[in-house]
Amino acid sequence: MMDKKRDVLILGAGLSAISTAYFLQDKPEIGSITLLEKEDRPGGLCRSIRKDGYTYDIGPHILFSKDKEMLELMLSVLDEGRNDLVRSNQILYKGRRIQYPFENDLSKLPEAELQYCINAFNNNPYEDYDVTNMIQFFLKTFGEGITNTYLRPYNEKIWKYDPAFMNTSMVERIPKPTSEEIRRSAAGETIQGYLHQLYFSFPSQGGIQAVPDGFLRRLKGEKCRVVCGAEVTRVEKAGERWRVLAGGETYEADQLISTIPVQALTGAWAGTTPELQAHVDRLRYNSIIISFVRLPYDLCGENFAFMIPDKNVLFHRISKMDFLGEAYHRAPEEATYMVEVTYRKNDQVDRLTDGEFRDRIRQGLVDIGFAKAKEDAEFIDITKYQYAYVIYDLEHTQNMAYIRKHYSDRGIVLNGRFGNFEYWNMDKILRESFELSKRL
Ligand SMILES: Cc1cc2nc3c(=O)[nH]c(=O)nc-3n(C[C@H](O)[C@H](O)[C@H](O)COP(=O)(O)OP(=O)(O)OC[C@H]3O[C@@H](n4cnc5c(N)ncnc54)[C@H](O)[C@@H]3O)c2cc1C
């Protein structure tokens, strides 16, 4: 007897959907794989934008990983090559440049802050406590000085959330600096830290979009298809099969995998209950505004990203696209920047008018010394992206446990950064898609 081949529907066409299709396509029992994407092109957060001769990303994306197998795979799909680069990131603090990571370059701080950081690290009353939230982790690991000078203000700024209300999922992987390293850094030595991201790669053409594009080129046309402009608005069971309404068309399949934000899935799912909806409504996330800005001169130097803990400056990070290679640099005398501002619906940032927002960015550029005058900054683009960062608030684990169980009991597989609601980078996305393809 011949087994019937199974048709698969994947909701979304970001990197997790594309890589899931890539890993599944060689399974003989799979008949067809269809990806349904609401935007007019695939790639999700890994899309690159082309405008006025520039190519840039939705915030700085770099290719690095401790997972060598997945890193190799990502790099292998870059058919137009890659640039291998060395991190050159800094923290801007009271007009000074501190090399990232902060605790490894303490001697660049003003004397008072330097003494505060080193003394609090050497005499740390929090050292022996168990930690249950992000701020406790910072205090235990780095001491009060480094926490209050940099980690607390920067994290409050990027998360727009008090770190005391965030769990330790994000931070447990941060390496603990040794007393020896901190002492040397306070004494004047700049020490390299977070070595797993010291060296990274970037596509030599096309921006980070070259990664999803590389996987898309490797999808087999006879089995896989990507439908764009297909926003999923209804998901239901029809007998043994799944039925999905997207972009006015109906699709059916035996297996359903969702990589769209779990909020969008729950809005479309015919089986949504009030309890499920309540858990989904309590998930916290940040949105982001990416401005792409050109200045006619370069006051930044040969660096990539700058972290800015100062709360008077609207943006938390600014990155020079030009650093990533020839293809991203248009004129040698100018500099182009991706400027990142996180926000949540209806907060102070979201309520700024377009004019106010532009003015705050221009003022910030002057304040950090990248612009001589506000008028020098030319906005090439300003775009809002709703789903950018998962916030690991104190209820994240229990909310997601409920949501995952609801969907897995009904046979809907969740995958992806917002599909699964985890802070996953591209390497982890590939790993999860690979493991999923083995399980299915
Ligand atoms: C600012 C920033 C910087 C980052 N930097 C790095 C980095 O340096 N290195 C790194 O490895 N990773 C980085 N990442 C993470 C990386 O972007 C993600 O891991 C990856 O893109 C997630 O892919 P995904 O497919 O899970 O999600 P997404 O890319 O969000 O894909 C979801 C897709 O679903 C679609 N969709 C949504 N709703 C619907 C609907 N109703 N119907 C149909 N389709 C829908 C969306 O349009 C989207 O295409 C960064 C992320 C951000 C935000």
The ligand as an ORCA input file, in Angstrom:
! r2SCAN-3c Opt
* xyz 0 1
  C      16.917     45.111     15.600
  C      17.243     43.659     15.412
  C      18.563     43.257     15.275
  C      18.880     41.910     15.106
  N      20.192     41.558     14.963
  C      20.526     40.265     14.765
  C      21.893     39.876     14.582
  O      22.784     40.714     14.622
  N      22.171     38.560     14.365
  C      21.195     37.602     14.334
  O      21.517     36.424     14.128
  N      19.890     37.933     14.509
  C      19.536     39.230     14.720
  N      18.208     39.586     14.887
  C      17.187     38.512     14.929
  C      16.675     38.050     13.551
  O      16.166     39.161     12.838
  C      15.559     37.020     13.813
  O      16.075     35.950     14.558
  C      14.923     36.424     12.554
  O      14.788     37.346     11.530
  C      13.554     35.868     12.956
  O      12.963     35.191     11.877
  P      11.473     34.637     12.013
  O      11.138     34.003     10.734
  O      11.308     33.835     13.248
  O      10.548     35.918     12.271
  P      10.159     37.111     11.291
  O      11.327     37.532     10.518
  O       9.468     38.111     12.154
  O       9.112     36.430     10.281
  C       7.741     36.350     10.522
  C       7.035     36.562      9.179
  O       5.615     36.410      9.375
  C       4.980     37.399      8.566
  N       3.605     37.594      9.107
  C       3.233     38.234     10.244
  N       1.888     38.182     10.369
  C       1.411     37.478      9.304
  C       0.119     37.071      8.893
  N      -0.990     37.342      9.599
  N       0.008     36.347      7.743
  C       1.109     36.021      7.006
  N       2.367     36.405      7.360
  C       2.511     37.115      8.492
  C       5.888     38.613      8.716
  O       5.653     39.554      7.682
  C       7.262     37.966      8.624
  O       7.728     37.883      7.305
  C      17.856     40.924     15.073
  C      16.518     41.336     15.204
  C      16.209     42.680     15.376
  C      14.767     43.094     15.533
*
